[in-house]
Amino acid sequence: MQCYQHPGWDAMTRCTSCKEPLCYQCAVRRDGYFLCSWCFALEKISHGAEGNHINKERKEDMLEGRQNIFKRKLLRMLQV
């Protein structure tokens, strides 16, 4: 299994949230589990000190960006 951000690097774990394979450099340890940088950022935003309306907007923007990454990865896989 290879890291989803670093092709050719062995993954050491998977993101607890999105299940993407992660190498040691990408894995963010959080309270006994691992997250990718996107899911870690989403968690920080959703638990941040800002108002809920700001968090919701930022979270939606980040989720949209995450979906675009998945679409690009899927298109790359289909081209092979």
Secondary structure as UniProt FT lines:
FT   TURN            7..8
FT   STRAND          13..14
FT   TURN            16..18
FT   STRAND          21..22
FT   TURN            24..26
FT   STRAND          28..30
FT   TURN            31..32
FT   STRAND          33..35
FT   HELIX           37..46
FT   HELIX           52..79
//
